[in-house]
């Protein structure tokens, strides 16, 4: 299914400033780390430290917004329009 929303003009709050040219990052790949004391594989809970590591490994240009969303620059998104 194609993305129909124009994220290019959407504004995000990031570290107290407003930024544009980003869109939400698909984070369906995140999984709990069975070796982490904070994650819970049984209940499919991934702690933020493990989530942060997995997201940064997937896309170094990702940002965690003040609204608690992972976003990526539109031109750097690897899974665009999947």
N, CA, C and O atoms as a GROMACS GRO file, in nm:
protein
  328
    1UNK      N    1   0.084  -0.117   0.000
    1UNK     CA    2   0.000   0.000   0.000
    1UNK      C    3   0.089   0.124   0.000
    1UNK      O    4   0.184   0.132   0.078
    2UNK      N    5   0.061   0.218  -0.085
    2UNK     CA    6   0.140   0.340  -0.095
    2UNK      C    7   0.105   0.439   0.015
    2UNK      O    8  -0.010   0.449   0.060
    3UNK      N    9   0.206   0.510   0.057
    3UNK     CA   10   0.190   0.615   0.156
    3UNK      C   11   0.126   0.735   0.085
    3UNK      O   12   0.182   0.786  -0.012
    4UNK      N   13   0.010   0.780   0.131
    4UNK     CA   14  -0.060   0.889   0.064
    4UNK      C   15  -0.050   1.022   0.137
    4UNK      O   16  -0.086   1.126   0.082
    5UNK      N   17   0.000   1.021   0.260
    5UNK     CA   18   0.013   1.146   0.336
    5UNK      C   19   0.143   1.215   0.296
    5UNK      O   20   0.246   1.149   0.279
    6UNK      N   21   0.139   1.346   0.281
    6UNK     CA   22   0.258   1.422   0.244
    6UNK      C   23   0.338   1.456   0.370
    6UNK      O   24   0.318   1.561   0.430
    7UNK      N   25   0.427   1.366   0.409
    7UNK     CA   26   0.507   1.386   0.530
    7UNK      C   27   0.610   1.497   0.514
    7UNK      O   28   0.660   1.548   0.614
    8UNK      N   29   0.641   1.535   0.391
    8UNK     CA   30   0.743   1.636   0.366
    8UNK      C   31   0.715   1.766   0.440
    8UNK      O   32   0.807   1.832   0.489
    9UNK      N   33   0.588   1.804   0.448
    9UNK     CA   34   0.550   1.930   0.511
    9UNK      C   35   0.507   1.914   0.658
    9UNK      O   36   0.474   2.013   0.723
   10UNK      N   37   0.507   1.792   0.708
   10UNK     CA   38   0.468   1.766   0.846
   10UNK      C   39   0.578   1.817   0.940
   10UNK      O   40   0.696   1.802   0.911
   11UNK      N   41   0.539   1.877   1.052
   11UNK     CA   42   0.638   1.924   1.148
   11UNK      C   43   0.643   1.831   1.269
   11UNK      O   44   0.541   1.777   1.312
   12UNK      N   45   0.762   1.814   1.322
   12UNK     CA   46   0.787   1.729   1.438
   12UNK      C   47   0.861   1.811   1.543
   12UNK      O   48   0.942   1.897   1.509
   13UNK      N   49   0.833   1.785   1.669
   13UNK     CA   50   0.912   1.845   1.776
   13UNK      C   51   1.026   1.751   1.809
   13UNK      O   52   1.005   1.634   1.839
   14UNK      N   53   1.148   1.805   1.803
   14UNK     CA   54   1.267   1.726   1.831
   14UNK      C   55   1.364   1.812   1.911
   14UNK      O   56   1.414   1.914   1.863
   15UNK      N   57   1.391   1.769   2.033
   15UNK     CA   58   1.480   1.841   2.125
   15UNK      C   59   1.441   1.988   2.138
   15UNK      O   60   1.526   2.077   2.139
   16UNK      N   61   1.310   2.012   2.148
   16UNK     CA   62   1.259   2.146   2.169
   16UNK      C   63   1.246   2.232   2.044
   16UNK      O   64   1.198   2.345   2.052
   17UNK      N   65   1.289   2.181   1.929
   17UNK     CA   66   1.279   2.256   1.803
   17UNK      C   67   1.181   2.186   1.709
   17UNK      O   68   1.146   2.070   1.728
   18UNK      N   69   1.139   2.259   1.607
   18UNK     CA   70   1.050   2.203   1.506
   18UNK      C   71   1.132   2.164   1.384
   18UNK      O   72   1.213   2.244   1.336
   19UNK      N   73   1.112   2.042   1.335
   19UNK     CA   74   1.182   1.997   1.214
   19UNK      C   75   1.081   1.945   1.113
   19UNK      O   76   0.971   1.903   1.149
   20UNK      N   77   1.120   1.948   0.986
   20UNK     CA   78   1.037   1.896   0.876
   20UNK      C   79   1.119   1.797   0.795
   20UNK      O   80   1.237   1.776   0.822
   21UNK      N   81   1.055   1.736   0.694
   21UNK     CA   82   1.126   1.646   0.603
   21UNK      C   83   1.150   1.508   0.660
   21UNK      O   84   1.239   1.436   0.614
   22UNK      N   85   1.072   1.470   0.760
   22UNK     CA   86   1.083   1.339   0.821
   22UNK      C   87   0.947   1.270   0.818
   22UNK      O   88   0.843   1.334   0.803
   23UNK      N   89   0.950   1.140   0.834
   23UNK     CA   90   0.826   1.062   0.842
   23UNK      C   91   0.845   0.950   0.943
   23UNK      O   92   0.959   0.918   0.979
   24UNK      N   93   0.734   0.890   0.991
   24UNK     CA   94   0.746   0.784   1.090
   24UNK      C   95   0.829   0.668   1.037
   24UNK      O   96   0.824   0.634   0.919
   25UNK      N   97   0.904   0.607   1.126
   25UNK     CA   98   0.984   0.490   1.091
   25UNK      C   99   0.905   0.365   1.126
   25UNK      O  100   0.845   0.357   1.234
   26UNK      N  101   0.905   0.268   1.038
   26UNK     CA  102   0.842   0.139   1.065
   26UNK      C  103   0.933   0.066   1.163
   26UNK      O  104   1.047   0.035   1.130
   27UNK      N  105   0.882   0.037   1.282
   27UNK     CA  106   0.963  -0.029   1.384
   27UNK      C  107   0.913  -0.171   1.414
   27UNK      O  108   0.935  -0.223   1.523
   28UNK      N  109   0.847  -0.232   1.317
   28UNK     CA  110   0.796  -0.368   1.335
   28UNK      C  111   0.907  -0.471   1.355
   28UNK      O  112   0.880  -0.582   1.401
   29UNK      N  113   1.030  -0.436   1.322
   29UNK     CA  114   1.142  -0.528   1.333
   29UNK      C  115   1.194  -0.543   1.476
   29UNK      O  116   1.270  -0.636   1.505
   30UNK      N  117   1.155  -0.454   1.565
   30UNK     CA  118   1.207  -0.454   1.702
   30UNK      C  119   1.159  -0.577   1.778
   30UNK      O  120   1.040  -0.610   1.777
   31UNK      N  121   1.254  -0.643   1.845
   31UNK     CA  122   1.223  -0.762   1.924
   31UNK      C  123   1.291  -0.753   2.060
   31UNK      O  124   1.398  -0.694   2.071
   32UNK      N  125   1.229  -0.811   2.162
   32UNK     CA  126   1.293  -0.812   2.294
   32UNK      C  127   1.425  -0.889   2.288
   32UNK      O  128   1.438  -0.987   2.215
   33UNK      N  129   1.521  -0.842   2.365
   33UNK     CA  130   1.651  -0.908   2.374
   33UNK      C  131   1.645  -1.009   2.488
   33UNK      O  132   1.632  -0.970   2.604
   34UNK      N  133   1.656  -1.135   2.456
   34UNK     CA  134   1.642  -1.239   2.560
   34UNK      C  135   1.756  -1.236   2.661
   34UNK      O  136   1.744  -1.294   2.769
   35UNK      N  137   1.866  -1.168   2.629
   35UNK     CA  138   1.978  -1.156   2.722
   35UNK      C  139   1.971  -1.030   2.808
   35UNK      O  140   2.060  -1.006   2.890
   36UNK      N  141   1.868  -0.951   2.790
   36UNK     CA  142   1.852  -0.826   2.865
   36UNK      C  143   1.759  -0.849   2.985
   36UNK      O  144   1.655  -0.913   2.972
   37UNK      N  145   1.799  -0.798   3.101
   37UNK     CA  146   1.716  -0.811   3.222
   37UNK      C  147   1.591  -0.724   3.218
   37UNK      O  148   1.496  -0.750   3.291
   38UNK      N  149   1.590  -0.621   3.132
   38UNK     CA  150   1.478  -0.528   3.125
   38UNK      C  151   1.370  -0.574   3.025
   38UNK      O  152   1.252  -0.546   3.044
   39UNK      N  153   1.411  -0.644   2.920
   39UNK     CA  154   1.317  -0.692   2.819
   39UNK      C  155   1.239  -0.813   2.869
   39UNK      O  156   1.286  -0.885   2.958
   40UNK      N  157   1.122  -0.834   2.813
   40UNK     CA  158   1.037  -0.948   2.850
   40UNK      C  159   0.991  -1.017   2.721
   40UNK      O  160   0.894  -0.975   2.659
   41UNK      N  161   1.064  -1.122   2.683
   41UNK     CA  162   1.033  -1.193   2.559
   41UNK      C  163   0.897  -1.262   2.564
   41UNK      O  164   0.830  -1.274   2.462
   42UNK      N  165   0.855  -1.307   2.682
   42UNK     CA  166   0.727  -1.376   2.696
   42UNK      C  167   0.611  -1.282   2.661
   42UNK      O  168   0.518  -1.322   2.592
   43UNK      N  169   0.618  -1.158   2.708
   43UNK     CA  170   0.512  -1.061   2.683
   43UNK      C  171   0.544  -0.966   2.568
   43UNK      O  172   0.475  -0.866   2.548
   44UNK      N  173   0.649  -0.998   2.493
   44UNK     CA  174   0.690  -0.921   2.375
   44UNK      C  175   0.718  -0.774   2.409
   44UNK      O  176   0.680  -0.684   2.334
   45UNK      N  177   0.785  -0.751   2.524
   45UNK     CA  178   0.822  -0.616   2.564
   45UNK      C  179   0.971  -0.595   2.541
   45UNK      O  180   1.053  -0.675   2.585
   46UNK      N  181   1.005  -0.489   2.472
   46UNK     CA  182   1.143  -0.451   2.447
   46UNK      C  183   1.171  -0.322   2.523
   46UNK      O  184   1.101  -0.223   2.504
   47UNK      N  185   1.273  -0.321   2.608
   47UNK     CA  186   1.307  -0.200   2.682
   47UNK      C  187   1.358  -0.093   2.586
   47UNK      O  188   1.397  -0.122   2.474
   48UNK      N  189   1.358   0.032   2.633
   48UNK     CA  190   1.396   0.141   2.544
   48UNK      C  191   1.543   0.132   2.502
   48UNK      O  192   1.575   0.164   2.388
   49UNK      N  193   1.631   0.090   2.590
   49UNK     CA  194   1.773   0.080   2.553
   49UNK      C  195   1.793  -0.018   2.438
   49UNK      O  196   1.868   0.012   2.345
   50UNK      N  197   1.728  -0.132   2.443
   50UNK     CA  198   1.739  -0.231   2.334
   50UNK      C  199   1.669  -0.181   2.208
   50UNK      O  200   1.718  -0.202   2.097
   51UNK      N  201   1.554  -0.115   2.226
   51UNK     CA  202   1.484  -0.056   2.111
   51UNK      C  203   1.573   0.047   2.042
   51UNK      O  204   1.587   0.046   1.920
   52UNK      N  205   1.634   0.135   2.121
   52UNK     CA  206   1.722   0.239   2.068
   52UNK      C  207   1.837   0.177   1.990
   52UNK      O  208   1.870   0.223   1.880
   53UNK      N  209   1.898   0.075   2.044
   53UNK     CA  210   2.010   0.008   1.976
   53UNK      C  211   1.966  -0.054   1.843
   53UNK      O  212   2.036  -0.040   1.743
   54UNK      N  213   1.852  -0.122   1.843
   54UNK     CA  214   1.803  -0.186   1.721
   54UNK      C  215   1.767  -0.082   1.614
   54UNK      O  216   1.796  -0.101   1.496
   55UNK      N  217   1.703   0.027   1.656
   55UNK     CA  218   1.664   0.131   1.561
   55UNK      C  219   1.788   0.197   1.501
   55UNK      O  220   1.793   0.218   1.380
   56UNK      N  221   1.886   0.230   1.583
   56UNK     CA  222   2.007   0.295   1.534
   56UNK      C  223   2.088   0.201   1.444
   56UNK      O  224   2.154   0.247   1.350
   57UNK      N  225   2.084   0.071   1.472
   57UNK     CA  226   2.150  -0.025   1.383
   57UNK      C  227   2.082  -0.032   1.247
   57UNK      O  228   2.147  -0.057   1.146
   58UNK      N  229   1.952  -0.009   1.244
   58UNK     CA  230   1.874  -0.012   1.120
   58UNK      C  231   1.891   0.118   1.040
   58UNK      O  232   1.905   0.115   0.918
   59UNK      N  233   1.889   0.231   1.110
   59UNK     CA  234   1.900   0.361   1.041
   59UNK      C  235   1.965   0.463   1.134
   59UNK      O  236   1.902   0.511   1.229
   60UNK      N  237   2.090   0.496   1.108
   60UNK     CA  238   2.164   0.591   1.192
   60UNK      C  239   2.103   0.730   1.192
   60UNK      O  240   2.126   0.807   1.284
   61UNK      N  241   2.025   0.764   1.090
   61UNK     CA  242   1.966   0.897   1.079
   61UNK      C  243   1.831   0.909   1.150
   61UNK      O  244   1.765   1.012   1.142
   62UNK      N  245   1.790   0.803   1.219
   62UNK     CA  246   1.662   0.807   1.290
   62UNK      C  247   1.671   0.902   1.409
   62UNK      O  248   1.777   0.922   1.467
   63UNK      N  249   1.555   0.958   1.445
   63UNK     CA  250   1.545   1.049   1.558
   63UNK      C  251   1.426   1.007   1.643
   63UNK      O  252   1.324   0.961   1.590
   64UNK      N  253   1.438   1.023   1.775
   64UNK     CA  254   1.328   0.998   1.866
   64UNK      C  255   1.269   1.133   1.904
   64UNK      O  256   1.334   1.212   1.972
   65UNK      N  257   1.147   1.159   1.862
   65UNK     CA  258   1.087   1.291   1.879
   65UNK      C  259   1.044   1.317   2.023
   65UNK      O  260   1.038   1.227   2.106
   66UNK      N  261   1.014   1.443   2.050
   66UNK     CA  262   0.961   1.482   2.180
   66UNK      C  263   0.824   1.418   2.204
   66UNK      O  264   0.779   1.407   2.318
   67UNK      N  265   0.758   1.376   2.096
   67UNK     CA  266   0.629   1.308   2.105
   67UNK      C  267   0.642   1.157   2.112
   67UNK      O  268   0.543   1.085   2.096
   68UNK      N  269   0.763   1.107   2.137
   68UNK     CA  270   0.791   0.964   2.157
   68UNK      C  271   0.768   0.879   2.032
   68UNK      O  272   0.715   0.768   2.040
   69UNK      N  273   0.807   0.931   1.917
   69UNK     CA  274   0.798   0.857   1.791
   69UNK      C  275   0.934   0.852   1.724
   69UNK      O  276   1.011   0.948   1.730
   70UNK      N  277   0.964   0.740   1.661
   70UNK     CA  278   1.085   0.729   1.580
   70UNK      C  279   1.054   0.782   1.441
   70UNK      O  280   0.956   0.741   1.379
   71UNK      N  281   1.138   0.874   1.393
   71UNK     CA  282   1.120   0.928   1.258
   71UNK      C  283   1.253   0.918   1.182
   71UNK      O  284   1.360   0.910   1.242
   72UNK      N  285   1.243   0.920   1.050
   72UNK     CA  286   1.360   0.917   0.964
   72UNK      C  287   1.344   1.023   0.855
   72UNK      O  288   1.233   1.055   0.815
   73UNK      N  289   1.457   1.076   0.807
   73UNK     CA  290   1.447   1.168   0.695
   73UNK      C  291   1.383   1.098   0.576
   73UNK      O  292   1.414   0.982   0.548
   74UNK      N  293   1.296   1.166   0.507
   74UNK     CA  294   1.224   1.105   0.395
   74UNK      C  295   1.318   1.046   0.292
   74UNK      O  296   1.295   0.935   0.245
   75UNK      N  297   1.424   1.117   0.255
   75UNK     CA  298   1.515   1.069   0.151
   75UNK      C  299   1.602   0.951   0.197
   75UNK      O  300   1.660   0.883   0.113
   76UNK      N  301   1.612   0.927   0.328
   76UNK     CA  302   1.697   0.819   0.378
   76UNK      C  303   1.620   0.693   0.416
   76UNK      O  304   1.680   0.594   0.459
   77UNK      N  305   1.491   0.695   0.401
   77UNK     CA  306   1.411   0.580   0.442
   77UNK      C  307   1.432   0.465   0.347
   77UNK      O  308   1.410   0.477   0.227
   78UNK      N  309   1.475   0.350   0.402
   78UNK     CA  310   1.509   0.235   0.320
   78UNK      C  311   1.386   0.155   0.277
   78UNK      O  312   1.386   0.094   0.170
   79UNK      N  313   1.281   0.156   0.360
   79UNK     CA  314   1.163   0.074   0.330
   79UNK      C  315   1.049   0.157   0.271
   79UNK      O  316   0.933   0.122   0.290
   80UNK      N  317   1.081   0.265   0.202
   80UNK     CA  318   0.980   0.356   0.150
   80UNK      C  319   0.877   0.285   0.061
   80UNK      O  320   0.912   0.212  -0.032
   81UNK      N  321   0.753   0.309   0.091
   81UNK     CA  322   0.638   0.256   0.014
   81UNK      C  323   0.636   0.106   0.004
   81UNK      O  324   0.604   0.051  -0.102
   82UNK      N  325   0.669   0.038   0.113
   82UNK     CA  326   0.659  -0.109   0.112
   82UNK      C  327   0.515  -0.150   0.132
   82UNK      O  328   0.484  -0.269   0.134
   0.00000   0.00000   0.00000
